[in-house]
């Protein structure tokens, strides 16, 4: 199954590219600590989307995806508090991309649950 045509995949890819771009501008300490976490979490979302897309039982995988999105939101807030972002605009954009993926993952989970109810 193709995943690269999914809107949530495109949003997560935009998030990954953006995170890679901004982490480059972090100070050395933050680049290799919290910056590495941001990069790992955002890439993990891409992989989770692919796994959920090919799975027959999507519910558990989508719940994990939604939870990982929430983890990333907390990590972004921590990054802001540590003043690792070079500007508020970086924080704002990173949050916006993440929230978009979170909303889409919640919508996908809701649709999956509703489809499972209809099929019963």
Phi and psi restraints in degrees (range 20) as a CNS / XPLOR table:
assign (resid 1 and name C) (resid 2 and name N)
       (resid 2 and name CA) (resid 2 and name C) 1.0 -84.4 20.0 2
assign (resid 2 and name N) (resid 2 and name CA)
       (resid 2 and name C) (resid 3 and name N) 1.0 141.4 20.0 2
assign (resid 2 and name C) (resid 3 and name N)
       (resid 3 and name CA) (resid 3 and name C) 1.0 -116.3 20.0 2
assign (resid 3 and name N) (resid 3 and name CA)
       (resid 3 and name C) (resid 4 and name N) 1.0 -20.6 20.0 2
assign (resid 3 and name C) (resid 4 and name N)
       (resid 4 and name CA) (resid 4 and name C) 1.0 -74.3 20.0 2
assign (resid 4 and name N) (resid 4 and name CA)
       (resid 4 and name C) (resid 5 and name N) 1.0 -6.7 20.0 2
assign (resid 4 and name C) (resid 5 and name N)
       (resid 5 and name CA) (resid 5 and name C) 1.0 -98.3 20.0 2
assign (resid 5 and name N) (resid 5 and name CA)
       (resid 5 and name C) (resid 6 and name N) 1.0 -0.5 20.0 2
assign (resid 5 and name C) (resid 6 and name N)
       (resid 6 and name CA) (resid 6 and name C) 1.0 -76.3 20.0 2
assign (resid 6 and name N) (resid 6 and name CA)
       (resid 6 and name C) (resid 7 and name N) 1.0 134.4 20.0 2
assign (resid 6 and name C) (resid 7 and name N)
       (resid 7 and name CA) (resid 7 and name C) 1.0 -57.6 20.0 2
assign (resid 7 and name N) (resid 7 and name CA)
       (resid 7 and name C) (resid 8 and name N) 1.0 -37.6 20.0 2
assign (resid 7 and name C) (resid 8 and name N)
       (resid 8 and name CA) (resid 8 and name C) 1.0 -67.2 20.0 2
assign (resid 8 and name N) (resid 8 and name CA)
       (resid 8 and name C) (resid 9 and name N) 1.0 -35.1 20.0 2
assign (resid 8 and name C) (resid 9 and name N)
       (resid 9 and name CA) (resid 9 and name C) 1.0 -65.6 20.0 2
assign (resid 9 and name N) (resid 9 and name CA)
       (resid 9 and name C) (resid 10 and name N) 1.0 -43.8 20.0 2
assign (resid 9 and name C) (resid 10 and name N)
       (resid 10 and name CA) (resid 10 and name C) 1.0 -62.4 20.0 2
assign (resid 10 and name N) (resid 10 and name CA)
       (resid 10 and name C) (resid 11 and name N) 1.0 -40.3 20.0 2
assign (resid 10 and name C) (resid 11 and name N)
       (resid 11 and name CA) (resid 11 and name C) 1.0 -65.6 20.0 2
assign (resid 11 and name N) (resid 11 and name CA)
       (resid 11 and name C) (resid 12 and name N) 1.0 -42.9 20.0 2
assign (resid 11 and name C) (resid 12 and name N)
       (resid 12 and name CA) (resid 12 and name C) 1.0 -66.4 20.0 2
assign (resid 12 and name N) (resid 12 and name CA)
       (resid 12 and name C) (resid 13 and name N) 1.0 -36.9 20.0 2
assign (resid 12 and name C) (resid 13 and name N)
       (resid 13 and name CA) (resid 13 and name C) 1.0 -64.9 20.0 2
assign (resid 13 and name N) (resid 13 and name CA)
       (resid 13 and name C) (resid 14 and name N) 1.0 -42.7 20.0 2
assign (resid 13 and name C) (resid 14 and name N)
       (resid 14 and name CA) (resid 14 and name C) 1.0 -58.9 20.0 2
assign (resid 14 and name N) (resid 14 and name CA)
       (resid 14 and name C) (resid 15 and name N) 1.0 -41.3 20.0 2
assign (resid 14 and name C) (resid 15 and name N)
       (resid 15 and name CA) (resid 15 and name C) 1.0 -61.7 20.0 2
assign (resid 15 and name N) (resid 15 and name CA)
       (resid 15 and name C) (resid 16 and name N) 1.0 -47.0 20.0 2
assign (resid 15 and name C) (resid 16 and name N)
       (resid 16 and name CA) (resid 16 and name C) 1.0 -59.3 20.0 2
assign (resid 16 and name N) (resid 16 and name CA)
       (resid 16 and name C) (resid 17 and name N) 1.0 -46.9 20.0 2
assign (resid 16 and name C) (resid 17 and name N)
       (resid 17 and name CA) (resid 17 and name C) 1.0 -63.2 20.0 2
assign (resid 17 and name N) (resid 17 and name CA)
       (resid 17 and name C) (resid 18 and name N) 1.0 -42.1 20.0 2
assign (resid 17 and name C) (resid 18 and name N)
       (resid 18 and name CA) (resid 18 and name C) 1.0 -64.9 20.0 2
assign (resid 18 and name N) (resid 18 and name CA)
       (resid 18 and name C) (resid 19 and name N) 1.0 -44.6 20.0 2
assign (resid 18 and name C) (resid 19 and name N)
       (resid 19 and name CA) (resid 19 and name C) 1.0 -60.8 20.0 2
assign (resid 19 and name N) (resid 19 and name CA)
       (resid 19 and name C) (resid 20 and name N) 1.0 -44.9 20.0 2
assign (resid 19 and name C) (resid 20 and name N)
       (resid 20 and name CA) (resid 20 and name C) 1.0 -57.8 20.0 2
assign (resid 20 and name N) (resid 20 and name CA)
       (resid 20 and name C) (resid 21 and name N) 1.0 -39.8 20.0 2
assign (resid 20 and name C) (resid 21 and name N)
       (resid 21 and name CA) (resid 21 and name C) 1.0 -67.1 20.0 2
assign (resid 21 and name N) (resid 21 and name CA)
       (resid 21 and name C) (resid 22 and name N) 1.0 -45.3 20.0 2
assign (resid 21 and name C) (resid 22 and name N)
       (resid 22 and name CA) (resid 22 and name C) 1.0 -77.6 20.0 2
assign (resid 22 and name N) (resid 22 and name CA)
       (resid 22 and name C) (resid 23 and name N) 1.0 -31.9 20.0 2
assign (resid 22 and name C) (resid 23 and name N)
       (resid 23 and name CA) (resid 23 and name C) 1.0 -62.8 20.0 2
assign (resid 23 and name N) (resid 23 and name CA)
       (resid 23 and name C) (resid 24 and name N) 1.0 -29.6 20.0 2
assign (resid 23 and name C) (resid 24 and name N)
       (resid 24 and name CA) (resid 24 and name C) 1.0 -57.1 20.0 2
assign (resid 24 and name N) (resid 24 and name CA)
       (resid 24 and name C) (resid 25 and name N) 1.0 -30.8 20.0 2
assign (resid 24 and name C) (resid 25 and name N)
       (resid 25 and name CA) (resid 25 and name C) 1.0 -90.3 20.0 2
assign (resid 25 and name N) (resid 25 and name CA)
       (resid 25 and name C) (resid 26 and name N) 1.0 -2.9 20.0 2
assign (resid 25 and name C) (resid 26 and name N)
       (resid 26 and name CA) (resid 26 and name C) 1.0 -67.4 20.0 2
assign (resid 26 and name N) (resid 26 and name CA)
       (resid 26 and name C) (resid 27 and name N) 1.0 154.1 20.0 2
assign (resid 26 and name C) (resid 27 and name N)
       (resid 27 and name CA) (resid 27 and name C) 1.0 -63.3 20.0 2
assign (resid 27 and name N) (resid 27 and name CA)
       (resid 27 and name C) (resid 28 and name N) 1.0 156.6 20.0 2
assign (resid 27 and name C) (resid 28 and name N)
       (resid 28 and name CA) (resid 28 and name C) 1.0 -52.0 20.0 2
assign (resid 28 and name N) (resid 28 and name CA)
       (resid 28 and name C) (resid 29 and name N) 1.0 -46.5 20.0 2
assign (resid 28 and name C) (resid 29 and name N)
       (resid 29 and name CA) (resid 29 and name C) 1.0 -59.4 20.0 2
assign (resid 29 and name N) (resid 29 and name CA)
       (resid 29 and name C) (resid 30 and name N) 1.0 -50.1 20.0 2
assign (resid 29 and name C) (resid 30 and name N)
       (resid 30 and name CA) (resid 30 and name C) 1.0 -70.0 20.0 2
assign (resid 30 and name N) (resid 30 and name CA)
       (resid 30 and name C) (resid 31 and name N) 1.0 -31.4 20.0 2
assign (resid 30 and name C) (resid 31 and name N)
       (resid 31 and name CA) (resid 31 and name C) 1.0 -60.0 20.0 2
assign (resid 31 and name N) (resid 31 and name CA)
       (resid 31 and name C) (resid 32 and name N) 1.0 -39.4 20.0 2
assign (resid 31 and name C) (resid 32 and name N)
       (resid 32 and name CA) (resid 32 and name C) 1.0 -98.2 20.0 2
assign (resid 32 and name N) (resid 32 and name CA)
       (resid 32 and name C) (resid 33 and name N) 1.0 1.4 20.0 2
assign (resid 32 and name C) (resid 33 and name N)
       (resid 33 and name CA) (resid 33 and name C) 1.0 -114.7 20.0 2
assign (resid 33 and name N) (resid 33 and name CA)
       (resid 33 and name C) (resid 34 and name N) 1.0 -89.9 20.0 2
assign (resid 33 and name C) (resid 34 and name N)
       (resid 34 and name CA) (resid 34 and name C) 1.0 -69.1 20.0 2
assign (resid 34 and name N) (resid 34 and name CA)
       (resid 34 and name C) (resid 35 and name N) 1.0 -29.6 20.0 2
assign (resid 34 and name C) (resid 35 and name N)
       (resid 35 and name CA) (resid 35 and name C) 1.0 -62.9 20.0 2
assign (resid 35 and name N) (resid 35 and name CA)
       (resid 35 and name C) (resid 36 and name N) 1.0 -40.5 20.0 2
assign (resid 35 and name C) (resid 36 and name N)
       (resid 36 and name CA) (resid 36 and name C) 1.0 -65.1 20.0 2
assign (resid 36 and name N) (resid 36 and name CA)
       (resid 36 and name C) (resid 37 and name N) 1.0 -37.8 20.0 2
assign (resid 36 and name C) (resid 37 and name N)
       (resid 37 and name CA) (resid 37 and name C) 1.0 -63.4 20.0 2
assign (resid 37 and name N) (resid 37 and name CA)
       (resid 37 and name C) (resid 38 and name N) 1.0 -44.6 20.0 2
assign (resid 37 and name C) (resid 38 and name N)
       (resid 38 and name CA) (resid 38 and name C) 1.0 -58.4 20.0 2
assign (resid 38 and name N) (resid 38 and name CA)
       (resid 38 and name C) (resid 39 and name N) 1.0 -44.9 20.0 2
assign (resid 38 and name C) (resid 39 and name N)
       (resid 39 and name CA) (resid 39 and name C) 1.0 -63.3 20.0 2
assign (resid 39 and name N) (resid 39 and name CA)
       (resid 39 and name C) (resid 40 and name N) 1.0 -44.6 20.0 2
assign (resid 39 and name C) (resid 40 and name N)
       (resid 40 and name CA) (resid 40 and name C) 1.0 -64.9 20.0 2
assign (resid 40 and name N) (resid 40 and name CA)
       (resid 40 and name C) (resid 41 and name N) 1.0 -46.1 20.0 2
assign (resid 40 and name C) (resid 41 and name N)
       (resid 41 and name CA) (resid 41 and name C) 1.0 -62.0 20.0 2
assign (resid 41 and name N) (resid 41 and name CA)
       (resid 41 and name C) (resid 42 and name N) 1.0 -44.2 20.0 2
assign (resid 41 and name C) (resid 42 and name N)
       (resid 42 and name CA) (resid 42 and name C) 1.0 -66.5 20.0 2
assign (resid 42 and name N) (resid 42 and name CA)
       (resid 42 and name C) (resid 43 and name N) 1.0 -38.8 20.0 2
assign (resid 42 and name C) (resid 43 and name N)
       (resid 43 and name CA) (resid 43 and name C) 1.0 -67.7 20.0 2
assign (resid 43 and name N) (resid 43 and name CA)
       (resid 43 and name C) (resid 44 and name N) 1.0 -36.9 20.0 2
assign (resid 43 and name C) (resid 44 and name N)
       (resid 44 and name CA) (resid 44 and name C) 1.0 -60.6 20.0 2
assign (resid 44 and name N) (resid 44 and name CA)
       (resid 44 and name C) (resid 45 and name N) 1.0 -35.4 20.0 2
assign (resid 44 and name C) (resid 45 and name N)
       (resid 45 and name CA) (resid 45 and name C) 1.0 -59.8 20.0 2
assign (resid 45 and name N) (resid 45 and name CA)
       (resid 45 and name C) (resid 46 and name N) 1.0 -41.7 20.0 2
assign (resid 45 and name C) (resid 46 and name N)
       (resid 46 and name CA) (resid 46 and name C) 1.0 -59.3 20.0 2
assign (resid 46 and name N) (resid 46 and name CA)
       (resid 46 and name C) (resid 47 and name N) 1.0 -46.5 20.0 2
assign (resid 46 and name C) (resid 47 and name N)
       (resid 47 and name CA) (resid 47 and name C) 1.0 -65.6 20.0 2
assign (resid 47 and name N) (resid 47 and name CA)
       (resid 47 and name C) (resid 48 and name N) 1.0 -38.2 20.0 2
assign (resid 47 and name C) (resid 48 and name N)
       (resid 48 and name CA) (resid 48 and name C) 1.0 -66.2 20.0 2
assign (resid 48 and name N) (resid 48 and name CA)
       (resid 48 and name C) (resid 49 and name N) 1.0 -36.9 20.0 2
assign (resid 48 and name C) (resid 49 and name N)
       (resid 49 and name CA) (resid 49 and name C) 1.0 -63.5 20.0 2
assign (resid 49 and name N) (resid 49 and name CA)
       (resid 49 and name C) (resid 50 and name N) 1.0 -44.1 20.0 2
assign (resid 49 and name C) (resid 50 and name N)
       (resid 50 and name CA) (resid 50 and name C) 1.0 -61.4 20.0 2
assign (resid 50 and name N) (resid 50 and name CA)
       (resid 50 and name C) (resid 51 and name N) 1.0 -47.1 20.0 2
assign (resid 50 and name C) (resid 51 and name N)
       (resid 51 and name CA) (resid 51 and name C) 1.0 -62.9 20.0 2
assign (resid 51 and name N) (resid 51 and name CA)
       (resid 51 and name C) (resid 52 and name N) 1.0 -40.2 20.0 2
assign (resid 51 and name C) (resid 52 and name N)
       (resid 52 and name CA) (resid 52 and name C) 1.0 -66.2 20.0 2
assign (resid 52 and name N) (resid 52 and name CA)
       (resid 52 and name C) (resid 53 and name N) 1.0 -38.4 20.0 2
assign (resid 52 and name C) (resid 53 and name N)
       (resid 53 and name CA) (resid 53 and name C) 1.0 -64.7 20.0 2
assign (resid 53 and name N) (resid 53 and name CA)
       (resid 53 and name C) (resid 54 and name N) 1.0 -35.4 20.0 2
assign (resid 53 and name C) (resid 54 and name N)
       (resid 54 and name CA) (resid 54 and name C) 1.0 -91.2 20.0 2
assign (resid 54 and name N) (resid 54 and name CA)
       (resid 54 and name C) (resid 55 and name N) 1.0 -7.7 20.0 2
assign (resid 54 and name C) (resid 55 and name N)
       (resid 55 and name CA) (resid 55 and name C) 1.0 -80.9 20.0 2
assign (resid 55 and name N) (resid 55 and name CA)
       (resid 55 and name C) (resid 56 and name N) 1.0 147.2 20.0 2
assign (resid 55 and name C) (resid 56 and name N)
       (resid 56 and name CA) (resid 56 and name C) 1.0 -80.1 20.0 2
assign (resid 56 and name N) (resid 56 and name CA)
       (resid 56 and name C) (resid 57 and name N) 1.0 -32.7 20.0 2
assign (resid 56 and name C) (resid 57 and name N)
       (resid 57 and name CA) (resid 57 and name C) 1.0 -108.1 20.0 2
assign (resid 57 and name N) (resid 57 and name CA)
       (resid 57 and name C) (resid 58 and name N) 1.0 87.8 20.0 2
assign (resid 57 and name C) (resid 58 and name N)
       (resid 58 and name CA) (resid 58 and name C) 1.0 -79.3 20.0 2
assign (resid 58 and name N) (resid 58 and name CA)
       (resid 58 and name C) (resid 59 and name N) 1.0 -23.4 20.0 2
assign (resid 58 and name C) (resid 59 and name N)
       (resid 59 and name CA) (resid 59 and name C) 1.0 -55.4 20.0 2
assign (resid 59 and name N) (resid 59 and name CA)
       (resid 59 and name C) (resid 60 and name N) 1.0 -51.8 20.0 2
assign (resid 59 and name C) (resid 60 and name N)
       (resid 60 and name CA) (resid 60 and name C) 1.0 -64.7 20.0 2
assign (resid 60 and name N) (resid 60 and name CA)
       (resid 60 and name C) (resid 61 and name N) 1.0 -42.4 20.0 2
assign (resid 60 and name C) (resid 61 and name N)
       (resid 61 and name CA) (resid 61 and name C) 1.0 -65.0 20.0 2
assign (resid 61 and name N) (resid 61 and name CA)
       (resid 61 and name C) (resid 62 and name N) 1.0 -38.4 20.0 2
assign (resid 61 and name C) (resid 62 and name N)
       (resid 62 and name CA) (resid 62 and name C) 1.0 -72.0 20.0 2
assign (resid 62 and name N) (resid 62 and name CA)
       (resid 62 and name C) (resid 63 and name N) 1.0 -32.7 20.0 2
assign (resid 62 and name C) (resid 63 and name N)
       (resid 63 and name CA) (resid 63 and name C) 1.0 -64.8 20.0 2
assign (resid 63 and name N) (resid 63 and name CA)
       (resid 63 and name C) (resid 64 and name N) 1.0 -41.5 20.0 2
assign (resid 63 and name C) (resid 64 and name N)
       (resid 64 and name CA) (resid 64 and name C) 1.0 -63.9 20.0 2
assign (resid 64 and name N) (resid 64 and name CA)
       (resid 64 and name C) (resid 65 and name N) 1.0 -39.8 20.0 2
assign (resid 64 and name C) (resid 65 and name N)
       (resid 65 and name CA) (resid 65 and name C) 1.0 -62.5 20.0 2
assign (resid 65 and name N) (resid 65 and name CA)
       (resid 65 and name C) (resid 66 and name N) 1.0 -46.0 20.0 2
assign (resid 65 and name C) (resid 66 and name N)
       (resid 66 and name CA) (resid 66 and name C) 1.0 -60.9 20.0 2
assign (resid 66 and name N) (resid 66 and name CA)
       (resid 66 and name C) (resid 67 and name N) 1.0 -43.0 20.0 2
assign (resid 66 and name C) (resid 67 and name N)
       (resid 67 and name CA) (resid 67 and name C) 1.0 -65.2 20.0 2
assign (resid 67 and name N) (resid 67 and name CA)
       (resid 67 and name C) (resid 68 and name N) 1.0 -38.9 20.0 2
assign (resid 67 and name C) (resid 68 and name N)
       (resid 68 and name CA) (resid 68 and name C) 1.0 -67.8 20.0 2
assign (resid 68 and name N) (resid 68 and name CA)
       (resid 68 and name C) (resid 69 and name N) 1.0 -33.4 20.0 2
assign (resid 68 and name C) (resid 69 and name N)
       (resid 69 and name CA) (resid 69 and name C) 1.0 -62.0 20.0 2
assign (resid 69 and name N) (resid 69 and name CA)
       (resid 69 and name C) (resid 70 and name N) 1.0 -43.3 20.0 2
assign (resid 69 and name C) (resid 70 and name N)
       (resid 70 and name CA) (resid 70 and name C) 1.0 -64.8 20.0 2
assign (resid 70 and name N) (resid 70 and name CA)
       (resid 70 and name C) (resid 71 and name N) 1.0 -38.4 20.0 2
assign (resid 70 and name C) (resid 71 and name N)
       (resid 71 and name CA) (resid 71 and name C) 1.0 -60.2 20.0 2
assign (resid 71 and name N) (resid 71 and name CA)
       (resid 71 and name C) (resid 72 and name N) 1.0 -42.4 20.0 2
assign (resid 71 and name C) (resid 72 and name N)
       (resid 72 and name CA) (resid 72 and name C) 1.0 -64.7 20.0 2
assign (resid 72 and name N) (resid 72 and name CA)
       (resid 72 and name C) (resid 73 and name N) 1.0 -38.9 20.0 2
assign (resid 72 and name C) (resid 73 and name N)
       (resid 73 and name CA) (resid 73 and name C) 1.0 -60.8 20.0 2
assign (resid 73 and name N) (resid 73 and name CA)
       (resid 73 and name C) (resid 74 and name N) 1.0 -41.7 20.0 2
assign (resid 73 and name C) (resid 74 and name N)
       (resid 74 and name CA) (resid 74 and name C) 1.0 -65.5 20.0 2
assign (resid 74 and name N) (resid 74 and name CA)
       (resid 74 and name C) (resid 75 and name N) 1.0 -39.5 20.0 2
assign (resid 74 and name C) (resid 75 and name N)
       (resid 75 and name CA) (resid 75 and name C) 1.0 -64.4 20.0 2
assign (resid 75 and name N) (resid 75 and name CA)
       (resid 75 and name C) (resid 76 and name N) 1.0 -38.6 20.0 2
assign (resid 75 and name C) (resid 76 and name N)
       (resid 76 and name CA) (resid 76 and name C) 1.0 -64.1 20.0 2
assign (resid 76 and name N) (resid 76 and name CA)
       (resid 76 and name C) (resid 77 and name N) 1.0 -41.5 20.0 2
assign (resid 76 and name C) (resid 77 and name N)
       (resid 77 and name CA) (resid 77 and name C) 1.0 -64.5 20.0 2
assign (resid 77 and name N) (resid 77 and name CA)
       (resid 77 and name C) (resid 78 and name N) 1.0 -39.2 20.0 2
assign (resid 77 and name C) (resid 78 and name N)
       (resid 78 and name CA) (resid 78 and name C) 1.0 -63.4 20.0 2
assign (resid 78 and name N) (resid 78 and name CA)
       (resid 78 and name C) (resid 79 and name N) 1.0 -41.9 20.0 2
assign (resid 78 and name C) (resid 79 and name N)
       (resid 79 and name CA) (resid 79 and name C) 1.0 -59.6 20.0 2
assign (resid 79 and name N) (resid 79 and name CA)
       (resid 79 and name C) (resid 80 and name N) 1.0 -39.8 20.0 2
assign (resid 79 and name C) (resid 80 and name N)
       (resid 80 and name CA) (resid 80 and name C) 1.0 -64.5 20.0 2
assign (resid 80 and name N) (resid 80 and name CA)
       (resid 80 and name C) (resid 81 and name N) 1.0 -45.3 20.0 2
assign (resid 80 and name C) (resid 81 and name N)
       (resid 81 and name CA) (resid 81 and name C) 1.0 -64.0 20.0 2
assign (resid 81 and name N) (resid 81 and name CA)
       (resid 81 and name C) (resid 82 and name N) 1.0 -31.5 20.0 2
assign (resid 81 and name C) (resid 82 and name N)
       (resid 82 and name CA) (resid 82 and name C) 1.0 -80.7 20.0 2
assign (resid 82 and name N) (resid 82 and name CA)
       (resid 82 and name C) (resid 83 and name N) 1.0 -3.2 20.0 2
assign (resid 82 and name C) (resid 83 and name N)
       (resid 83 and name CA) (resid 83 and name C) 1.0 60.0 20.0 2
assign (resid 83 and name N) (resid 83 and name CA)
       (resid 83 and name C) (resid 84 and name N) 1.0 37.8 20.0 2
assign (resid 83 and name C) (resid 84 and name N)
       (resid 84 and name CA) (resid 84 and name C) 1.0 -81.0 20.0 2
assign (resid 84 and name N) (resid 84 and name CA)
       (resid 84 and name C) (resid 85 and name N) 1.0 -30.4 20.0 2
assign (resid 84 and name C) (resid 85 and name N)
       (resid 85 and name CA) (resid 85 and name C) 1.0 -67.0 20.0 2
assign (resid 85 and name N) (resid 85 and name CA)
       (resid 85 and name C) (resid 86 and name N) 1.0 139.9 20.0 2
assign (resid 85 and name C) (resid 86 and name N)
       (resid 86 and name CA) (resid 86 and name C) 1.0 -74.5 20.0 2
assign (resid 86 and name N) (resid 86 and name CA)
       (resid 86 and name C) (resid 87 and name N) 1.0 -23.5 20.0 2
assign (resid 86 and name C) (resid 87 and name N)
       (resid 87 and name CA) (resid 87 and name C) 1.0 -150.8 20.0 2
assign (resid 87 and name N) (resid 87 and name CA)
       (resid 87 and name C) (resid 88 and name N) 1.0 162.1 20.0 2
assign (resid 87 and name C) (resid 88 and name N)
       (resid 88 and name CA) (resid 88 and name C) 1.0 -64.8 20.0 2
assign (resid 88 and name N) (resid 88 and name CA)
       (resid 88 and name C) (resid 89 and name N) 1.0 -31.7 20.0 2
assign (resid 88 and name C) (resid 89 and name N)
       (resid 89 and name CA) (resid 89 and name C) 1.0 -60.2 20.0 2
assign (resid 89 and name N) (resid 89 and name CA)
       (resid 89 and name C) (resid 90 and name N) 1.0 -39.3 20.0 2
assign (resid 89 and name C) (resid 90 and name N)
       (resid 90 and name CA) (resid 90 and name C) 1.0 -62.2 20.0 2
assign (resid 90 and name N) (resid 90 and name CA)
       (resid 90 and name C) (resid 91 and name N) 1.0 -45.5 20.0 2
assign (resid 90 and name C) (resid 91 and name N)
       (resid 91 and name CA) (resid 91 and name C) 1.0 -60.3 20.0 2
assign (resid 91 and name N) (resid 91 and name CA)
       (resid 91 and name C) (resid 92 and name N) 1.0 -46.6 20.0 2
assign (resid 91 and name C) (resid 92 and name N)
       (resid 92 and name CA) (resid 92 and name C) 1.0 -60.2 20.0 2
assign (resid 92 and name N) (resid 92 and name CA)
       (resid 92 and name C) (resid 93 and name N) 1.0 -48.2 20.0 2
assign (resid 92 and name C) (resid 93 and name N)
       (resid 93 and name CA) (resid 93 and name C) 1.0 -65.8 20.0 2
assign (resid 93 and name N) (resid 93 and name CA)
       (resid 93 and name C) (resid 94 and name N) 1.0 -42.6 20.0 2
assign (resid 93 and name C) (resid 94 and name N)
       (resid 94 and name CA) (resid 94 and name C) 1.0 -62.0 20.0 2
assign (resid 94 and name N) (resid 94 and name CA)
       (resid 94 and name C) (resid 95 and name N) 1.0 -42.8 20.0 2
assign (resid 94 and name C) (resid 95 and name N)
       (resid 95 and name CA) (resid 95 and name C) 1.0 -63.0 20.0 2
assign (resid 95 and name N) (resid 95 and name CA)
       (resid 95 and name C) (resid 96 and name N) 1.0 -43.6 20.0 2
assign (resid 95 and name C) (resid 96 and name N)
       (resid 96 and name CA) (resid 96 and name C) 1.0 -62.1 20.0 2
assign (resid 96 and name N) (resid 96 and name CA)
       (resid 96 and name C) (resid 97 and name N) 1.0 -46.3 20.0 2
assign (resid 96 and name C) (resid 97 and name N)
       (resid 97 and name CA) (resid 97 and name C) 1.0 -60.9 20.0 2
assign (resid 97 and name N) (resid 97 and name CA)
       (resid 97 and name C) (resid 98 and name N) 1.0 -41.8 20.0 2
assign (resid 97 and name C) (resid 98 and name N)
       (resid 98 and name CA) (resid 98 and name C) 1.0 -67.8 20.0 2
assign (resid 98 and name N) (resid 98 and name CA)
       (resid 98 and name C) (resid 99 and name N) 1.0 -43.4 20.0 2
assign (resid 98 and name C) (resid 99 and name N)
       (resid 99 and name CA) (resid 99 and name C) 1.0 -62.3 20.0 2
assign (resid 99 and name N) (resid 99 and name CA)
       (resid 99 and name C) (resid 100 and name N) 1.0 -37.8 20.0 2
assign (resid 99 and name C) (resid 100 and name N)
       (resid 100 and name CA) (resid 100 and name C) 1.0 -60.3 20.0 2
assign (resid 100 and name N) (resid 100 and name CA)
       (resid 100 and name C) (resid 101 and name N) 1.0 -45.2 20.0 2
assign (resid 100 and name C) (resid 101 and name N)
       (resid 101 and name CA) (resid 101 and name C) 1.0 -66.3 20.0 2
assign (resid 101 and name N) (resid 101 and name CA)
       (resid 101 and name C) (resid 102 and name N) 1.0 -40.3 20.0 2
assign (resid 101 and name C) (resid 102 and name N)
       (resid 102 and name CA) (resid 102 and name C) 1.0 -60.3 20.0 2
assign (resid 102 and name N) (resid 102 and name CA)
       (resid 102 and name C) (resid 103 and name N) 1.0 -46.0 20.0 2
assign (resid 102 and name C) (resid 103 and name N)
       (resid 103 and name CA) (resid 103 and name C) 1.0 -62.5 20.0 2
assign (resid 103 and name N) (resid 103 and name CA)
       (resid 103 and name C) (resid 104 and name N) 1.0 -42.9 20.0 2
assign (resid 103 and name C) (resid 104 and name N)
       (resid 104 and name CA) (resid 104 and name C) 1.0 -67.2 20.0 2
assign (resid 104 and name N) (resid 104 and name CA)
       (resid 104 and name C) (resid 105 and name N) 1.0 -37.7 20.0 2
assign (resid 104 and name C) (resid 105 and name N)
       (resid 105 and name CA) (resid 105 and name C) 1.0 -67.1 20.0 2
assign (resid 105 and name N) (resid 105 and name CA)
       (resid 105 and name C) (resid 106 and name N) 1.0 -38.9 20.0 2
assign (resid 105 and name C) (resid 106 and name N)
       (resid 106 and name CA) (resid 106 and name C) 1.0 -66.0 20.0 2
assign (resid 106 and name N) (resid 106 and name CA)
       (resid 106 and name C) (resid 107 and name N) 1.0 -40.4 20.0 2
assign (resid 106 and name C) (resid 107 and name N)
       (resid 107 and name CA) (resid 107 and name C) 1.0 -64.3 20.0 2
assign (resid 107 and name N) (resid 107 and name CA)
       (resid 107 and name C) (resid 108 and name N) 1.0 -41.5 20.0 2
assign (resid 107 and name C) (resid 108 and name N)
       (resid 108 and name CA) (resid 108 and name C) 1.0 -64.0 20.0 2
assign (resid 108 and name N) (resid 108 and name CA)
       (resid 108 and name C) (resid 109 and name N) 1.0 -41.9 20.0 2
assign (resid 108 and name C) (resid 109 and name N)
       (resid 109 and name CA) (resid 109 and name C) 1.0 -63.1 20.0 2
assign (resid 109 and name N) (resid 109 and name CA)
       (resid 109 and name C) (resid 110 and name N) 1.0 -45.4 20.0 2
assign (resid 109 and name C) (resid 110 and name N)
       (resid 110 and name CA) (resid 110 and name C) 1.0 -60.9 20.0 2
assign (resid 110 and name N) (resid 110 and name CA)
       (resid 110 and name C) (resid 111 and name N) 1.0 -42.3 20.0 2
assign (resid 110 and name C) (resid 111 and name N)
       (resid 111 and name CA) (resid 111 and name C) 1.0 -65.3 20.0 2
assign (resid 111 and name N) (resid 111 and name CA)
       (resid 111 and name C) (resid 112 and name N) 1.0 -37.9 20.0 2
assign (resid 111 and name C) (resid 112 and name N)
       (resid 112 and name CA) (resid 112 and name C) 1.0 -65.8 20.0 2
assign (resid 112 and name N) (resid 112 and name CA)
       (resid 112 and name C) (resid 113 and name N) 1.0 -42.9 20.0 2
assign (resid 112 and name C) (resid 113 and name N)
       (resid 113 and name CA) (resid 113 and name C) 1.0 -65.0 20.0 2
assign (resid 113 and name N) (resid 113 and name CA)
       (resid 113 and name C) (resid 114 and name N) 1.0 -43.7 20.0 2
assign (resid 113 and name C) (resid 114 and name N)
       (resid 114 and name CA) (resid 114 and name C) 1.0 -63.9 20.0 2
assign (resid 114 and name N) (resid 114 and name CA)
       (resid 114 and name C) (resid 115 and name N) 1.0 -39.8 20.0 2
assign (resid 114 and name C) (resid 115 and name N)
       (resid 115 and name CA) (resid 115 and name C) 1.0 -64.7 20.0 2
assign (resid 115 and name N) (resid 115 and name CA)
       (resid 115 and name C) (resid 116 and name N) 1.0 -37.0 20.0 2
assign (resid 115 and name C) (resid 116 and name N)
       (resid 116 and name CA) (resid 116 and name C) 1.0 -66.3 20.0 2
assign (resid 116 and name N) (resid 116 and name CA)
       (resid 116 and name C) (resid 117 and name N) 1.0 -36.2 20.0 2
assign (resid 116 and name C) (resid 117 and name N)
       (resid 117 and name CA) (resid 117 and name C) 1.0 -68.0 20.0 2
assign (resid 117 and name N) (resid 117 and name CA)
       (resid 117 and name C) (resid 118 and name N) 1.0 -39.9 20.0 2
assign (resid 117 and name C) (resid 118 and name N)
       (resid 118 and name CA) (resid 118 and name C) 1.0 -66.0 20.0 2
assign (resid 118 and name N) (resid 118 and name CA)
       (resid 118 and name C) (resid 119 and name N) 1.0 -36.8 20.0 2
assign (resid 118 and name C) (resid 119 and name N)
       (resid 119 and name CA) (resid 119 and name C) 1.0 -74.2 20.0 2
assign (resid 119 and name N) (resid 119 and name CA)
       (resid 119 and name C) (resid 120 and name N) 1.0 -17.5 20.0 2
